[in-house]
Amino acid sequence: MRSRWATYLLGVALVVVPMSAVAGTITQTVVDDKGSITIPNGHFETVFGSRMSADLGPEWGDLAGHYERKNSEKLVWVNDGPPIVIHFANVFPKEIHVPQTPAPNPHSTGSFFDIFIELKLDGSLGPLEDGMQIEEGPDTFLEGASGTKYFGKVTPINDLALLPTSNANDTQIVWDLSQFSETTGNFYLIEYVLKPIDLVPEPSTLGLFGIAIAALIGFRAWARARRVFLT
């Protein structure tokens, strides 16, 4: 039970830290290699899946350990030239420093970030090809350990000096840009907002709710008729 609770906390609220939580550092795998793909001439779309690896140190007490989270993004491009092989990757912050008493609200929602990039032949990191786009949509989300999905907000960013280094509850975000051969160009920043997107009840749930309402109305009508009859 304890391990399930710890996994739930990480999947839903790594940066939503209650005041009683132990503050600490979250370290992450910086580069998630998506592998290479051959892009034919013409319009091309594909959804890439990747995995975020995070480690909570011993200062997190019972929550300490290694965790995995899944995310995905949609790539769209019109290749005007011959087929081309391109290697892609996600880059995540290397560390997230969580304060003991997050401000302004200890229960406020937070975010996770990554950058969608190309991994060059020499192993360096760089921007996407001109005209390549990463799009928002149902395929751009982060999935926590509990299976809950969270919105992915995609923002073009042409200068990595503009990467976020903090969020609303004073969490500090540390990036490692040492592997980049270029820090300006066609990059995309993806922000995963820790607010569940599966809030719409399933049809079966709505049906049961409707039956319950109908039963309540029927019972009240019967009770009213009974009172009239008895008087």
GUZALUM-737861 format. One line per field, with one value per residue: residue number from 1; x, y, z of N, C-alpha, C, CB in turn. Coordinates in steps of 0.05 Angstrom, whole numbers. Glycine has a CB too. Example, Ala and Ser with C-alpha at 12.3 -4.5 7.8 and 13.67 -1.06 7.14 Angstrom:
seq: (1  2)
n_c1: (264  257)
n_c2: (-114  -45)
n_c3: (156  142)
ca_c1: (246  273)
ca_c2: (-90  -21)
ca_c3: (156  143)
c_c1: (264  258)
c_c2: (-66  1)
c_c3: (156  157)
cb_c1: (226  282)
cb_c2: (-89  -12)
cb_c3: (181  114)
***
This chain:
seq: (1  2  3  4  5  6  7  8  9  10  11  12  13  14  15  16  17  18  19  20  21  22  23  24  25  26  27  28  29  30  31  32  33  34  35  36  37  38  39  40  41  42  43  44  45  46  47  48  49  50  51  52  53  54  55  56  57  58  59  60  61  62  63  64  65  66  67  68  69  70  71  72  73  74  75  76  77  78  79  80  81  82  83  84  85  86  87  88  89  90  91  92  93  94  95  96  97  98  99  100  101  102  103  104  105  106  107  108  109  110  111  112  113  114  115  116  117  118  119  120  121  122  123  124  125  126  127  128  129  130  131  132  133  134  135  136  137  138  139  140  141  142  143  144  145  146  147  148  149  150  151  152  153  154  155  156  157  158  159  160  161  162  163  164  165  166  167  168  169  170  171  172  173  174  175  176  177  178  179  180  181  182  183  184  185  186  187  188  189  190  191  192  193  194  195  196  197  198  199  200  201  202  203  204  205  206  207  208  209  210  211  212  213  214  215  216  217  218  219  220  221  222  223  224  225  226  227  228  229  230  231)
n_c1: (17  39  77  44  18  61  76  30  31  77  61  19  30  85  107  70  68  51  50  70  105  170  220  262  307  293  319  331  332  366  367  323  326  294  305  320  286  258  239  194  188  144  80  83  67  73  68  107  129  155  196  199  248  254  286  280  314  344  326  273  248  198  181  224  262  262  227  181  153  106  104  80  87  66  92  96  108  127  163  203  244  286  275  293  335  325  344  313  299  279  292  299  294  351  348  300  283  250  214  210  163  120  102  53  13  8  -16  -22  -26  26  78  110  167  194  240  232  276  330  376  440  488  539  529  515  464  409  368  303  289  278  212  190  141  115  55  -2  -54  -97  -58  -16  6  19  28  14  37  -9  -40  -70  -81  -48  -52  -15  20  42  96  128  198  253  301  341  357  312  285  242  257  234  172  102  97  146  183  247  278  327  367  408  449  495  506  487  497  478  440  399  344  297  262  218  180  151  100  74  17  -2  -58  -113  -140  -180  -234  -287  -346  -356  -402  -432  -428  -456  -506  -520  -522  -566  -607  -607  -624  -675  -699  -699  -732  -779  -788  -797  -844  -878  -878  -901  -953  -970  -972  -1014  -1056  -1059  -1076)
n_c2: (-24  25  34  41  88  124  122  144  196  216  210  246  293  315  366  391  403  386  425  394  360  332  373  373  350  333  291  281  240  269  269  238  191  185  155  143  163  153  202  211  243  299  311  297  264  244  210  214  175  180  172  195  195  197  211  209  231  207  245  249  212  163  169  165  142  110  131  127  162  173  207  242  270  305  306  347  358  384  355  380  360  303  236  234  218  227  240  241  271  281  333  340  380  376  376  387  431  430  471  476  500  513  570  613  581  522  478  488  477  450  445  405  405  398  397  390  362  355  301  302  274  274  268  314  362  396  446  433  416  469  492  446  424  419  397  415  376  317  279  299  294  281  223  202  159  136  130  173  226  286  353  375  431  465  506  547  560  599  609  582  607  627  589  563  574  570  560  573  559  568  529  509  503  468  468  430  452  438  401  421  441  484  537  568  572  527  506  470  479  439  440  406  409  399  381  343  315  280  289  285  250  180  150  109  124  172  152  121  162  191  153  151  203  203  164  189  232  204  179  223  243  200  201  250  242  202  228  264  228  204  246)
n_c3: (0  16  -24  -69  -55  -53  -107  -130  -110  -136  -190  -194  -166  -163  -160  -130  -70  -5  57  98  74  59  38  -21  -72  -139  -185  -255  -315  -366  -423  -467  -513  -573  -617  -688  -749  -813  -857  -907  -972  -976  -940  -870  -811  -743  -680  -623  -570  -504  -445  -381  -332  -263  -201  -131  -76  -12  25  17  47  57  5  -27  -83  -149  -207  -263  -318  -370  -433  -492  -558  -617  -681  -738  -807  -870  -917  -964  -994  -1013  -984  -914  -859  -792  -725  -662  -598  -529  -483  -415  -354  -310  -256  -203  -155  -97  -53  20  40  -4  -42  -73  -52  -17  -40  -93  -165  -206  -257  -308  -351  -418  -474  -544  -589  -639  -644  -661  -710  -688  -635  -608  -587  -617  -654  -686  -755  -803  -807  -784  -737  -671  -645  -605  -576  -573  -571  -545  -485  -415  -377  -314  -259  -239  -282  -298  -343  -366  -389  -446  -462  -517  -537  -583  -582  -591  -568  -521  -476  -455  -427  -376  -307  -258  -223  -206  -152  -129  -140  -163  -226  -260  -316  -362  -410  -434  -474  -521  -587  -612  -586  -603  -648  -681  -634  -589  -532  -484  -438  -384  -352  -286  -280  -279  -340  -350  -331  -345  -333  -344  -392  -366  -313  -314  -328  -283  -246  -266  -258  -203  -190  -213  -182  -132  -142  -152  -103  -69  -92  -81  -25  -15  -36  -2  47  37  29  79  110)
ca_c1: (0  56  89  23  13  84  74  9  41  95  47  0  37  113  113  48  79  38  69  82  123  198  231  285  314  285  338  318  347  364  361  308  331  271  314  319  262  261  216  192  181  115  69  90  58  77  67  129  126  180  194  214  258  259  295  277  335  336  313  244  237  184  176  250  264  262  200  179  128  105  93  81  83  60  109  84  128  126  191  205  267  285  273  315  335  329  344  299  301  269  310  285  311  366  340  277  287  223  217  196  137  115  86  36  -6  22  -30  -26  -16  51  82  135  174  216  244  234  300  343  401  458  505  562  519  506  436  404  340  290  291  260  185  179  124  104  28  -19  -77  -102  -35  5  -2  36  13  26  38  -36  -54  -83  -67  -46  -50  11  19  66  103  154  218  276  326  340  361  285  273  233  274  218  143  86  100  174  201  269  282  355  371  436  450  523  508  476  516  464  419  378  333  270  257  191  178  125  94  53  4  -12  -87  -124  -158  -201  -253  -314  -355  -362  -431  -444  -430  -478  -531  -526  -529  -593  -625  -609  -641  -703  -709  -703  -757  -802  -793  -809  -872  -893  -880  -921  -979  -977  -980  -1041  -1075  -1063  -1090)
ca_c2: (0  49  39  52  116  139  125  163  223  225  212  268  318  318  394  400  392  396  438  374  343  337  386  360  353  312  290  268  233  294  264  214  186  173  140  156  157  161  219  212  269  306  316  276  267  221  215  203  170  180  165  212  181  215  199  224  223  198  266  247  192  141  173  163  120  115  132  131  174  172  230  240  295  301  321  352  371  379  351  388  347  273  224  241  204  247  229  259  266  300  342  348  392  355  377  404  437  435  485  464  512  526  595  624  562  496  458  498  459  457  436  393  416  387  409  371  370  335  291  303  251  275  266  339  368  421  451  418  427  491  484  425  435  402  408  407  359  294  262  312  293  267  203  196  131  126  128  198  242  314  369  384  457  468  534  551  576  601  615  566  624  635  566  569  565  568  560  590  553  572  506  517  484  470  455  426  458  435  384  434  455  510  542  584  558  517  488  470  474  426  442  388  421  378  384  320  322  260  297  280  224  161  148  92  140  191  136  115  187  197  135  159  227  195  149  208  247  186  175  248  245  180  210  272  230  187  248  274  206  199  269)
ca_c3: (0  17  -50  -87  -47  -62  -136  -136  -105  -158  -215  -194  -153  -156  -152  -114  -45  19  75  115  59  62  15  -31  -101  -158  -208  -278  -338  -381  -452  -474  -541  -587  -640  -715  -765  -841  -864  -936  -985  -973  -913  -852  -783  -726  -651  -609  -541  -490  -417  -362  -308  -241  -176  -106  -58  15  40  13  65  45  -23  -41  -102  -178  -219  -292  -327  -400  -447  -521  -574  -646  -700  -765  -824  -899  -927  -992  -1007  -1014  -957  -897  -833  -770  -698  -644  -569  -510  -462  -390  -334  -296  -228  -195  -126  -85  -27  43  42  -30  -41  -52  -42  -16  -56  -121  -185  -218  -284  -317  -378  -433  -501  -566  -603  -655  -635  -685  -715  -670  -608  -597  -589  -632  -660  -707  -782  -809  -815  -766  -715  -651  -641  -583  -584  -555  -570  -530  -457  -397  -362  -288  -251  -234  -308  -304  -364  -361  -413  -456  -475  -534  -543  -598  -567  -609  -553  -497  -453  -445  -414  -349  -286  -234  -228  -189  -124  -121  -147  -180  -248  -269  -342  -370  -438  -442  -497  -544  -606  -618  -567  -616  -671  -681  -611  -578  -503  -477  -410  -376  -329  -268  -275  -295  -363  -352  -311  -355  -324  -364  -396  -346  -289  -318  -327  -255  -233  -274  -245  -175  -189  -219  -159  -111  -148  -149  -74  -58  -101  -66  3  -15  -40  22  68  29  33  108  123)
c_c1: (17  68  69  18  36  83  53  18  59  80  29  11  66  119  90  53  64  59  83  102  152  208  256  289  305  305  325  339  344  355  346  310  307  280  311  294  267  235  215  187  151  107  74  80  64  76  90  122  153  175  211  222  264  268  292  297  325  322  283  231  224  179  202  249  263  234  202  152  129  94  95  76  79  77  95  104  121  155  191  227  264  281  297  312  342  327  332  304  285  291  294  304  326  358  316  280  260  227  202  167  131  97  76  17  7  9  -35  -14  10  54  108  141  194  218  246  256  310  369  419  476  529  554  510  476  431  375  330  295  272  233  174  163  117  76  15  -41  -80  -78  -12  -3  20  19  27  25  11  -52  -69  -67  -69  -41  -21  7  45  71  129  173  244  302  323  347  334  272  264  252  260  189  128  90  129  192  222  275  310  358  401  437  478  526  498  498  504  442  397  369  305  266  227  192  151  122  70  42  -9  -40  -99  -142  -180  -222  -282  -323  -360  -392  -445  -448  -453  -505  -539  -535  -558  -613  -629  -627  -670  -715  -716  -729  -781  -809  -806  -838  -889  -898  -901  -949  -989  -986  -1008  -1062  -1081  -1077  -1118)
c_c2: (25  55  50  81  134  143  145  191  233  229  236  294  320  347  406  389  403  408  417  357  351  349  371  365  328  313  273  260  256  289  238  210  172  155  155  147  168  177  221  240  274  310  292  283  241  229  200  198  171  175  183  195  201  200  219  213  215  219  265  226  169  144  170  139  130  113  136  143  175  199  226  267  288  319  323  367  365  379  357  374  317  262  229  226  225  233  249  252  287  308  352  364  370  354  395  407  446  448  471  475  527  550  600  605  534  474  467  478  469  446  421  403  397  402  387  380  348  327  287  279  251  273  291  343  394  424  433  431  451  481  461  438  412  414  398  389  335  276  275  313  278  248  197  166  119  122  153  214  272  329  375  410  461  497  535  568  576  608  601  582  632  612  574  558  564  567  574  583  552  548  516  495  489  454  451  429  453  418  397  447  482  513  561  569  548  496  490  463  462  428  424  399  399  383  362  329  301  265  292  253  206  159  130  106  159  176  130  139  194  179  143  184  220  181  169  224  230  182  199  250  225  189  232  261  215  205  258  253  203  222  271)
c_c3: (0  -10  -70  -81  -56  -92  -144  -132  -127  -183  -216  -184  -145  -147  -138  -86  -21  38  93  101  64  36  5  -60  -116  -181  -230  -299  -358  -410  -455  -504  -553  -610  -666  -730  -793  -848  -895  -947  -981  -944  -895  -824  -768  -697  -639  -580  -528  -460  -400  -338  -287  -216  -153  -86  -30  32  37  31  51  16  -40  -61  -131  -189  -249  -298  -357  -410  -477  -534  -603  -663  -727  -782  -853  -909  -957  -1008  -1008  -986  -940  -870  -811  -743  -679  -615  -554  -491  -438  -372  -318  -266  -223  -164  -115  -58  -5  45  16  -27  -69  -40  -41  -32  -84  -141  -197  -246  -287  -345  -391  -460  -521  -584  -623  -642  -659  -686  -695  -641  -595  -601  -603  -639  -682  -734  -785  -818  -799  -744  -696  -643  -616  -593  -565  -553  -555  -500  -441  -381  -336  -281  -246  -259  -315  -324  -359  -387  -420  -471  -491  -541  -560  -581  -584  -595  -526  -472  -440  -431  -385  -328  -258  -242  -205  -159  -115  -125  -167  -200  -259  -295  -347  -400  -449  -468  -523  -561  -614  -597  -577  -641  -666  -659  -603  -549  -498  -447  -403  -350  -312  -260  -292  -317  -366  -330  -320  -347  -347  -368  -375  -320  -291  -317  -299  -240  -240  -261  -216  -172  -193  -195  -136  -116  -144  -120  -62  -66  -86  -38  5  -18  -16  44  62  35  63  122  112)
cb_c1: (-19  78  102  -3  10  110  69  -16  55  118  31  -24  20  131  121  19  109  23  54  61  117  213  238  283  344  256  365  297  339  391  387  278  356  253  298  344  236  265  219  170  188  98  39  120  28  104  40  154  112  195  202  197  282  234  325  248  355  360  324  238  217  157  165  273  241  282  183  183  124  88  107  61  108  30  137  57  156  109  201  209  292  311  268  315  355  309  373  269  331  244  330  275  295  396  364  249  309  207  208  211  134  103  102  21  -32  24  -56  -14  -37  75  82  135  187  211  270  206  323  349  397  475  515  578  541  521  423  421  338  260  286  273  185  202  99  122  11  -31  -74  -126  -26  10  -29  52  8  12  55  -50  -73  -87  -79  -25  -64  24  14  62  106  149  224  271  329  358  376  268  292  204  299  223  133  57  87  175  184  294  260  374  359  446  443  538  493  455  520  452  431  388  351  262  275  172  183  124  86  64  -17  6  -98  -139  -141  -190  -250  -315  -380  -350  -436  -427  -404  -475  -528  -502  -510  -595  -614  -581  -631  -704  -689  -680  -756  -796  -766  -793  -873  -878  -853  -915  -979  -953  -960  -1041  -1065  -1035  -1074)
cb_c2: (0  45  14  36  118  125  98  157  225  204  188  260  323  310  410  392  398  373  458  357  344  311  415  330  357  316  277  287  206  308  264  215  169  195  114  150  170  137  247  193  270  285  322  271  273  207  207  220  143  207  135  237  163  232  190  223  245  188  293  241  205  137  201  159  101  96  154  103  203  149  257  219  314  306  306  369  361  402  322  418  354  262  193  272  180  271  221  260  266  289  364  323  410  360  387  391  458  409  514  470  532  506  619  647  562  488  451  526  455  447  460  362  444  356  427  369  377  347  264  329  252  301  254  363  369  421  480  416  405  510  476  407  448  399  399  432  350  278  255  341  278  286  178  212  128  146  105  215  235  321  395  363  480  451  550  564  563  622  646  543  649  644  542  559  583  593  531  587  526  581  483  524  487  460  472  397  487  422  358  455  437  510  553  613  535  506  495  452  500  397  472  359  442  375  413  301  323  231  326  284  227  133  136  67  155  205  111  102  209  194  106  165  248  177  129  227  257  159  169  273  239  153  219  292  212  170  271  282  180  195  295)
cb_c3: (24  38  -62  -84  -17  -54  -149  -119  -78  -162  -220  -177  -130  -179  -176  -125  -43  33  92  127  29  69  20  -26  -104  -169  -199  -291  -351  -381  -469  -464  -544  -597  -642  -731  -753  -860  -851  -946  -1015  -985  -915  -852  -782  -733  -639  -612  -536  -494  -412  -353  -316  -235  -178  -95  -55  29  32  -16  84  59  -28  -21  -98  -193  -205  -307  -315  -410  -438  -531  -571  -652  -703  -763  -818  -914  -922  -994  -993  -1026  -959  -892  -833  -772  -689  -651  -560  -494  -473  -376  -314  -298  -210  -203  -121  -83  -29  69  66  -49  -30  -64  -60  13  -42  -124  -207  -201  -304  -315  -374  -438  -501  -581  -583  -684  -619  -685  -743  -675  -592  -609  -560  -657  -670  -701  -803  -830  -843  -755  -727  -625  -665  -568  -612  -565  -598  -541  -453  -378  -379  -267  -226  -216  -307  -278  -392  -340  -410  -474  -455  -560  -517  -626  -539  -630  -549  -498  -461  -468  -413  -344  -284  -215  -232  -196  -117  -92  -159  -164  -270  -247  -365  -362  -443  -420  -492  -536  -631  -647  -541  -623  -679  -708  -587  -593  -487  -486  -402  -372  -338  -244  -283  -276  -389  -350  -304  -386  -307  -358  -423  -342  -283  -345  -344  -241  -241  -305  -246  -163  -210  -244  -149  -109  -178  -162  -60  -67  -131  -67  14  -37  -65  31  69  -1  21  121  118)
***
